[in-house]
Amino acid sequence: MSEDLQTLLMAQSDIHGRMTRSVSNLKKLGAASITLHAVETRIVLLDRLWAKFEAQHELIRAQEAFDKSEYSSTGFTDSAEMTYVEQ
């Protein structure tokens, strides 16, 4: 696996983790600090993360080793999409 592909896969994993933690991080603010602005900001950040995830996914799909990667065979993209939708 090329170093470029490995870097992209690690970035995808990082984005997935950040999306997964978005609601729990919002709750850490405390009830008094969870304002409309805070929620709207989190939504914007989540949308940006998803856009970056999709763009990187296209770069990964273009790699020669994509079909052989664990990323392709485990449904990682589907899992990330479900995380995005559920947040």
C-alpha positions as protocol buffer text, in pm:
chain_id: "A"
residue {
  index: 1
  type: MET
  ca { x: 0 y: 0 z: 0 }
}
residue {
  index: 2
  type: SER
  ca { x: 138 y: 337 z: -96 }
}
residue {
  index: 3
  type: GLU
  ca { x: 222 y: 597 z: 165 }
}
residue {
  index: 4
  type: ASP
  ca { x: -29 y: 837 z: 7 }
}
residue {
  index: 5
  type: LEU
  ca { x: -309 y: 583 z: 40 }
}
residue {
  index: 6
  type: GLN
  ca { x: -210 y: 506 z: 399 }
}
residue {
  index: 7
  type: THR
  ca { x: -218 y: 878 z: 481 }
}
residue {
  index: 8
  type: LEU
  ca { x: -565 y: 915 z: 330 }
}
residue {
  index: 9
  type: LEU
  ca { x: -694 y: 611 z: 519 }
}
residue {
  index: 10
  type: MET
  ca { x: -564 y: 750 z: 847 }
}
residue {
  index: 11
  type: ALA
  ca { x: -728 y: 1085 z: 770 }
}
residue {
  index: 12
  type: GLN
  ca { x: -1060 y: 910 z: 701 }
}
residue {
  index: 13
  type: SER
  ca { x: -1038 y: 729 z: 1032 }
}
residue {
  index: 14
  type: ASP
  ca { x: -967 y: 1057 z: 1210 }
}
residue {
  index: 15
  type: ILE
  ca { x: -1266 y: 1228 z: 1045 }
}
residue {
  index: 16
  type: HIS
  ca { x: -1492 y: 937 z: 1136 }
}
residue {
  index: 17
  type: GLY
  ca { x: -1380 y: 961 z: 1498 }
}
residue {
  index: 18
  type: ARG
  ca { x: -1439 y: 1336 z: 1508 }
}
residue {
  index: 19
  type: MET
  ca { x: -1789 y: 1291 z: 1367 }
}
residue {
  index: 20
  type: THR
  ca { x: -1860 y: 1017 z: 1620 }
}
residue {
  index: 21
  type: ARG
  ca { x: -1761 y: 1245 z: 1909 }
}
residue {
  index: 22
  type: SER
  ca { x: -1947 y: 1555 z: 1789 }
}
residue {
  index: 23
  type: VAL
  ca { x: -2259 y: 1511 z: 2004 }
}
residue {
  index: 24
  type: SER
  ca { x: -2071 y: 1402 z: 2316 }
}
residue {
  index: 25
  type: ASN
  ca { x: -1838 y: 1701 z: 2278 }
}
residue {
  index: 26
  type: LEU
  ca { x: -2139 y: 1930 z: 2252 }
}
residue {
  index: 27
  type: LYS
  ca { x: -2284 y: 1780 z: 2571 }
}
residue {
  index: 28
  type: LYS
  ca { x: -1954 y: 1847 z: 2750 }
}
residue {
  index: 29
  type: LEU
  ca { x: -2030 y: 2219 z: 2719 }
}
residue {
  index: 30
  type: GLY
  ca { x: -2302 y: 2178 z: 2981 }
}
residue {
  index: 31
  type: ALA
  ca { x: -2672 y: 2252 z: 2945 }
}
residue {
  index: 32
  type: ALA
  ca { x: -2632 y: 2626 z: 3001 }
}
residue {
  index: 33
  type: SER
  ca { x: -2380 y: 2654 z: 2719 }
}
residue {
  index: 34
  type: ILE
  ca { x: -2571 y: 2451 z: 2462 }
}
residue {
  index: 35
  type: THR
  ca { x: -2722 y: 2740 z: 2274 }
}
residue {
  index: 36
  type: LEU
  ca { x: -2872 y: 2758 z: 1928 }
}
residue {
  index: 37
  type: HIS
  ca { x: -2546 y: 2911 z: 1806 }
}
residue {
  index: 38
  type: ALA
  ca { x: -2343 y: 2626 z: 1957 }
}
residue {
  index: 39
  type: VAL
  ca { x: -2563 y: 2365 z: 1789 }
}
residue {
  index: 40
  type: GLU
  ca { x: -2559 y: 2544 z: 1455 }
}
residue {
  index: 41
  type: THR
  ca { x: -2182 y: 2574 z: 1471 }
}
residue {
  index: 42
  type: ARG
  ca { x: -2146 y: 2202 z: 1542 }
}
residue {
  index: 43
  type: ILE
  ca { x: -2371 y: 2125 z: 1246 }
}
residue {
  index: 44
  type: VAL
  ca { x: -2157 y: 2340 z: 1017 }
}
residue {
  index: 45
  type: LEU
  ca { x: -1842 y: 2167 z: 1143 }
}
residue {
  index: 46
  type: LEU
  ca { x: -2002 y: 1825 z: 1096 }
}
residue {
  index: 47
  type: ASP
  ca { x: -2108 y: 1914 z: 740 }
}
residue {
  index: 48
  type: ARG
  ca { x: -1753 y: 2028 z: 661 }
}
residue {
  index: 49
  type: LEU
  ca { x: -1608 y: 1707 z: 800 }
}
residue {
  index: 50
  type: TRP
  ca { x: -1846 y: 1503 z: 587 }
}
residue {
  index: 51
  type: ALA
  ca { x: -1759 y: 1702 z: 274 }
}
residue {
  index: 52
  type: LYS
  ca { x: -1390 y: 1641 z: 340 }
}
residue {
  index: 53
  type: PHE
  ca { x: -1458 y: 1272 z: 402 }
}
residue {
  index: 54
  type: GLU
  ca { x: -1637 y: 1239 z: 67 }
}
residue {
  index: 55
  type: ALA
  ca { x: -1363 y: 1425 z: -121 }
}
residue {
  index: 56
  type: GLN
  ca { x: -1094 y: 1203 z: 30 }
}
residue {
  index: 57
  type: HIS
  ca { x: -1305 y: 896 z: -41 }
}
residue {
  index: 58
  type: GLU
  ca { x: -1295 y: 980 z: -412 }
}
residue {
  index: 59
  type: LEU
  ca { x: -915 y: 1009 z: -394 }
}
residue {
  index: 60
  type: ILE
  ca { x: -896 y: 672 z: -220 }
}
residue {
  index: 61
  type: ARG
  ca { x: -1122 y: 507 z: -478 }
}
residue {
  index: 62
  type: ALA
  ca { x: -886 y: 627 z: -751 }
}
residue {
  index: 63
  type: GLN
  ca { x: -592 y: 442 z: -593 }
}
residue {
  index: 64
  type: GLU
  ca { x: -486 y: 118 z: -756 }
}
residue {
  index: 65
  type: ALA
  ca { x: -494 y: -77 z: -429 }
}
residue {
  index: 66
  type: PHE
  ca { x: -845 y: 38 z: -332 }
}
residue {
  index: 67
  type: ASP
  ca { x: -1017 y: -295 z: -402 }
}
residue {
  index: 68
  type: LYS
  ca { x: -763 y: -478 z: -186 }
}
residue {
  index: 69
  type: SER
  ca { x: -784 y: -239 z: 108 }
}
residue {
  index: 70
  type: GLU
  ca { x: -956 y: -310 z: 436 }
}
residue {
  index: 71
  type: TYR
  ca { x: -1125 y: 27 z: 392 }
}
residue {
  index: 72
  type: SER
  ca { x: -1306 y: -109 z: 86 }
}
residue {
  index: 73
  type: SER
  ca { x: -1392 y: -452 z: 223 }
}
residue {
  index: 74
  type: THR
  ca { x: -1522 y: -354 z: 568 }
}
residue {
  index: 75
  type: GLY
  ca { x: -1786 y: -100 z: 471 }
}
residue {
  index: 76
  type: PHE
  ca { x: -1600 y: 181 z: 646 }
}
residue {
  index: 77
  type: THR
  ca { x: -1765 y: 442 z: 425 }
}
residue {
  index: 78
  type: ASP
  ca { x: -2112 y: 312 z: 511 }
}
residue {
  index: 79
  type: SER
  ca { x: -2027 y: 325 z: 880 }
}
residue {
  index: 80
  type: ALA
  ca { x: -1904 y: 683 z: 849 }
}
residue {
  index: 81
  type: GLU
  ca { x: -2217 y: 781 z: 657 }
}
residue {
  index: 82
  type: MET
  ca { x: -2439 y: 635 z: 930 }
}
residue {
  index: 83
  type: THR
  ca { x: -2239 y: 827 z: 1190 }
}
residue {
  index: 84
  type: TYR
  ca { x: -2288 y: 1151 z: 995 }
}
residue {
  index: 85
  type: VAL
  ca { x: -2662 y: 1094 z: 958 }
}
residue {
  index: 86
  type: GLU
  ca { x: -2710 y: 1002 z: 1324 }
}
residue {
  index: 87
  type: GLN
  ca { x: -2526 y: 1305 z: 1461 }
}
